[in-house]
Amino acid sequence: MELTPEIQSTVAKGIALTVVMLSTGALARYFNVKVNYTRKINHFAIFFLPVFIDKQFNAETFTDFIYLAISALITTASLLAFYEPIRTLLPPFQLMFEGFDRPEDRPHTLVWLWTQFAAGFGVMLPMIWLCGQWGLESRWTCRTSRSKIW
């Protein structure tokens, strides 16, 4: 099996997001950083790291609507790892959870996250598809020169 830029990019995204979530959990648990801040870092990472990583690997995952839809489903479904029985069995998931579990959201933290992800992807996917139909996908993908972002 060939390691295409898309596969390399996908693996790098998983690793990067895991590192960010473990780091923000550690910030919240060990350094008493407010969860409001660590949660924002996580949201930023979830929506913007994939674009940055695709650029580094010269991958074109953002032009493939099917890839994006599957990624959105997998990302949203991955929140199941933070279900209480799972995170109590696996301490790293508990640490990651502490990076986005705001006290004011309890006990509905995961419900809030699922709705935020669904809403974010619910807007992002149709807009990416529409821009692709209009021929504007080169505005955010690597089809243009690597130094040109917009």
ZAVEXPA-527420 format. One record per residue: x, y, z of N, C-alpha, C in turn; chain. Coordinates in steps of 0.001 Angstrom, whole numbers, plus 500000, padded with zeros to 6 digits. Layout:
! ZAVEXPA-527420
R      n_u      n_v      n_w     ca_u     ca_v     ca_w      c_u      c_v      c_w   c
R        X        Y        Z        X        Y        Z        X        Y        Z   A
...
***
This chain:
! ZAVEXPA-527420
R      n_u      n_v      n_w     ca_u     ca_v     ca_w      c_u      c_v      c_w   c
R   500839   498820   500000   500000   500000   500000   500884   501243   500000   A
R   500576   502130   499119   501336   503364   498993   500888   504372   500044   A
R   501858   505023   500670   501533   506067   501634   501365   507386   500894   A
R   500159   507650   500481   499866   508876   499746   499910   510066   500695   A
R   500024   511273   500151   499976   512462   501011   498693   512527   501839   A
R   497598   512028   501287   496329   512056   502011   496374   511141   503233   A
R   496978   509954   503078   497102   509029   504211   498046   509612   505259   A
R   499189   510138   504810   500139   510745   505736   499493   511906   506485   A
R   498738   512711   505769   498057   513849   506372   497043   513399   507418   A
R   496287   512358   507109   495270   511861   508037   495906   511338   509320   A
R   497002   510596   509194   497712   510086   510374   498272   511253   511192   A
R   498863   512222   510515   499419   513389   511208   498327   514166   511943   A
R   497147   514271   511338   496030   514966   511999   495636   514257   513283   A
R   495539   512933   513227   495185   512170   514427   496197   512357   515542   A
R   497475   512304   515180   498535   512480   516175   498508   513896   516736   A
R   498402   514888   515861   498410   516285   516299   497230   516593   517217   A
R   496045   516128   516847   494870   516394   517681   494975   515691   519030   A
R   495536   514489   519044   495732   513779   520311   496703   514536   521205   A
R   497803   515020   520630   498791   515779   521400   498170   517062   521952   A
R   497406   517771   521129   496765   519006   521587   495800   518712   522731   A
R   494988   517674   522575   493995   517369   523608   494646   516894   524909   A
R   495711   516106   524814   496438   515710   526023   497085   516928   526687   A
R   497624   517822   525876   498271   519027   526407   497274   519944   527104   A
R   496118   520148   526488   495126   521030   527118   494552   520391   528380   A
R   494409   519076   528376   493976   518393   529596   494988   518567   530715   A
R   496270   518457   530372   497330   518651   531363   497347   520094   531858   A
R   497128   521045   530960   497069   522449   531380   495944   522670   532387   A
R   494790   522082   532108   493646   522251   533009   493874   521535   534340   A
R   494402   520315   534289   494545   519517   535515   495726   519959   536370   A
R   496884   520119   535765   498104   520337   536540   498500   521804   536700   A
R   498054   522661   535791   498460   524064   535851   497288   525002   536105   A
R   496121   524436   536377   494917   525198   536717   494540   526260   535688   A
R   494832   525988   534422   494380   526882   533355   492873   526685   533224   A
R   492138   527781   533108   490680   527677   533019   490283   526842   531803   A
R   489311   525979   532024   488842   525091   530961   488271   525895   529794   A
R   487741   527075   530063   487229   527908   528967   488327   528166   527931   A
R   489560   528358   528397   490671   528616   527484   491137   527336   526796   A
R   491271   526263   527566   491748   525018   526963   490734   524480   525954   A
R   489468   524695   526235   488428   524242   525301   488515   525012   523984   A
R   488793   526311   524066   488949   527110   522838   490151   526629   522033   A
R   491221   526278   522715   492392   525738   522017   492000   524465   521275   A
R   491236   523600   521946   490780   522362   521305   489905   522646   520089   A
R   488967   523585   520214   488106   523912   519075   488924   524448   517905   A
R   489859   525322   518207   490715   525859   517153   491473   524727   516466   A
R   492034   523824   517266   492814   522709   516713   491952   521803   515842   A
R   490749   521506   516279   489884   520581   515544   489500   521129   514177   A
R   489280   522428   514086   488833   522988   512815   489964   523528   511941   A
R   491114   523926   512534   492149   524552   511726   493411   523712   511530   A
R   493738   522825   512458   494900   521955   512253   494793   521125   510980   A
R   493620   520567   510666   493533   519786   509424   493916   520576   508172   A
R   493535   521838   508112   493887   522661   506949   495399   522875   506907   A
R   495982   523209   508056   497418   523445   508133   498204   522183   507770   A
R   497789   521040   508305   498504   519785   508046   498385   519383   506580   A
R   497213   519560   505983   497067   519265   504554   498041   520086   503724   A
R   498218   521336   504094   499157   522190   503354   500583   521650   503477   A
R   500965   521172   504670   502318   520672   504879   502599   519417   504060   A
R   501590   518568   503886   501764   517321   503142   501348   517458   501676   A
R   500964   518657   501293   500486   518904   499934   499350   517935   499583   A
R   498491   517702   500559   497348   516800   500388   496132   517610   499960   A
R   495232   516960   499267   494040   517648   498771   492770   517048   499364   A
R   492789   516785   500654   491614   516166   501269   490421   517108   501294   A
R   490659   518408   501236   489546   519350   501298   488831   519522   499966   A
R   489310   518864   498934   488579   518896   497663   487740   517641   497482   A
R   487890   516681   498365   487165   515414   498272   486017   515424   499279   A
R   484815   515675   498789   483655   515809   499666   483396   514524   500450   A
R   483560   513371   499821   483328   512091   500501   484315   511929   501662   A
R   485583   512240   501421   486591   512176   502485   486191   513090   503639   A
R   485763   514299   503315   485373   515251   504354   484174   514765   505148   A
R   483185   514223   504458   481988   513736   505146   482340   512576   506080   A
R   483166   511659   505603   483582   510529   506443   484412   511031   507623   A
R   485301   511978   507384   486111   512548   508464   485234   513226   509509   A
R   484219   513942   509056   483302   514607   509987   482580   513580   510853   A
R   482127   512497   510233   481440   511444   510994   482381   510770   511991   A
R   483593   510462   511550   484560   509809   512442   484943   510736   513590   A
R   485164   512010   513280   485527   512972   514317   484418   513095   515352   A
R   483188   513199   514884   482058   513311   515806   481874   512017   516598   A
R   482008   510877   515932   481861   509587   516617   482990   509345   517617   A
R   484149   509954   517377   485274   509756   518296   484981   510324   519681   A
R   483979   511182   519771   483596   511701   521080   483068   510600   521996   A
R   482681   509465   521415   482226   508334   522233   483331   507834   523163   A
R   484582   508073   522788   485701   507666   523643   485679   508408   524975   A
R   484946   509513   525033   484877   510306   526255   483651   509996   527103   A
R   482912   508976   526695   481792   508497   527494   482361   508018   528828   A
R   481693   508342   529930   482264   508133   531266   482827   506737   531532   A
R   482141   505650   531209   482738   504330   531487   484050   504086   530737   A
R   484172   504655   529554   485399   504465   528771   486533   505292   529344   A
R   486257   506553   529634   487340   507413   530124   487789   507046   531536   A
R   486929   506381   532319   487386   505926   533638   488300   504708   533515   A
R   488106   503931   532458   488986   502779   532224   490314   503184   531599   A
R   490302   504257   530825   491496   504689   530088   491874   506111   530521   A
R   492820   506246   531452   493177   507559   531997   493539   508642   530969   A
R   494196   508327   529842   494471   509408   528887   493193   510081   528367   A
R   492124   509308   528214   490868   509908   527757   490270   510810   528836   A
R   490456   510451   530101   489993   511313   531189   490776   512618   531182   A
R   492088   512530   530967   492914   513735   530910   492471   514631   529756   A
R   492244   514045   528587   491775   514836   527441   490427   515473   527743   A
R   489541   514720   528372   488202   515212   528691   488272   516432   529601   A
R   489200   516434   530532   489340   517558   531459   489726   518846   530743   A
R   490254   518737   529539   490608   519918   528764   489421   520615   528132   A
R   488251   519967   528118   487068   520640   527551   485804   520485   528386   A
R   485906   519946   529581   484740   519745   530446   484525   520962   531346   A
R   483795   521948   530838   483510   523140   531632   482498   522806   532732   A
R   482704   523342   533932   481766   523065   535026   480328   523465   534693   A
R   480154   524549   533961   478794   525010   533647   478080   524116   532631   A
R   478811   523242   531958   478196   522322   530987   477789   520988   531605   A
R   478321   520677   532765   478056   519373   533371   476593   519222   533722   A
R   475997   518082   533552   476519   516811   533063   476332   516640   531562   A
R   476155   517736   530842   475814   517660   529419   476974   518026   528495   A
R   478195   517896   528965   479360   518298   528177   479398   517615   526815   A
R   479216   516319   526783   479289   515598   525504   478140   515967   524576   A
R   476967   516216   525125   475837   516643   524287   476159   517974   523631   A
R   476733   518906   524417   477118   520202   523853   478164   520024   522754   A
R   479148   519175   523003   480192   518970   521999   479638   518347   520728   A
R   478776   517341   520874   478181   516722   519687   477398   517743   518870   A
R   476639   518590   519538   475860   519589   518792   476773   520626   518143   A
R   477846   521018   518832   478784   521971   518234   479477   521372   517018   A
R   479906   520128   517123   480548   519471   515986   479566   519334   514834   A
R   478371   518862   515135   477366   518673   514085   477043   519996   513402   A
R   476895   521059   514180   476599   522367   513591   477781   522866   512754   A
R   478991   522722   513287   480178   523166   512552   480347   522437   511236   A
R   480254   521120   511284   480383   520341   510056   479161   520526   509159   A
R   477994   520754   509769   476773   520978   508989   476841   522244   508158   A
R   477620   523208   508588   477830   524430   507804   479025   524252   506872   A
R   480097   523678   507394   481344   523567   506638   481216   522673   505403   A
R   480622   521506   505553   480547   520566   504425   479754   521111   503238   A
R   478547   521650   503446   477835   522201   502282   478573   523381   501638   A
R   479242   524201   502454   479969   525337   501891   481166   524865   501068   A
R   481857   523845   501540   482986   523303   500778   482487   522692   499475   A
R   481381   521960   499539   480805   521374   498325   480401   522481   497353   A
R   479736   523516   497866   479276   524609   497014   480454   525336   496367   A
R   481483   525618   497150   482663   526279   496588   483332   525400   495539   A
R   483305   524082   495751   483836   523162   494745   483035   523222   493459   A
R   481720   523337   493574   480865   523447   492395   481141   524734   491630   A
R   481484   525777   492347   481776   527069   491727   483229   527178   491263   A
R   484036   526148   491531   485440   526177   491123   486316   527010   492033   A
R   485890   527218   493269   486646   528056   494199   487492   527259   495186   A
R   487566   525922   495019   488291   525120   496003   489770   525468   496068   A
R   490319   526043   495028   491741   526396   495050   492025   527531   496025   A
R   490993   528161   496541   491197   529226   497526   491746   528696   498845   A
R   491482   527433   499175   491936   526918   500458   492684   525600   500361   A
R   492944   525113   499176   493650   523839   499053   495050   524058   498528   A
R   495737   522962   498338   497128   523016   497888   497248   523023   496373   A
R   496170   523222   495663   496272   523270   494207   496980   524533   493745   A
R   497019   525529   494606   497763   526742   494297   499165   526568   494863   A
R   499994   527576   494730   501349   527451   495257   501294   527291   496774   A
R   502297   526649   497331   502299   526355   498770   502332   527620   499605   A
R   502890   528701   499101   502983   529909   499907   501699   530730   499871   A
R   500826   530440   498943   499603   531225   498829   498486   530566   499637   A
R   497983   531255   500633   496913   530708   501461   495564   531124   500906   A
R   495372   532360   500568   494068   532829   500067   494208   533324   498674   A
***
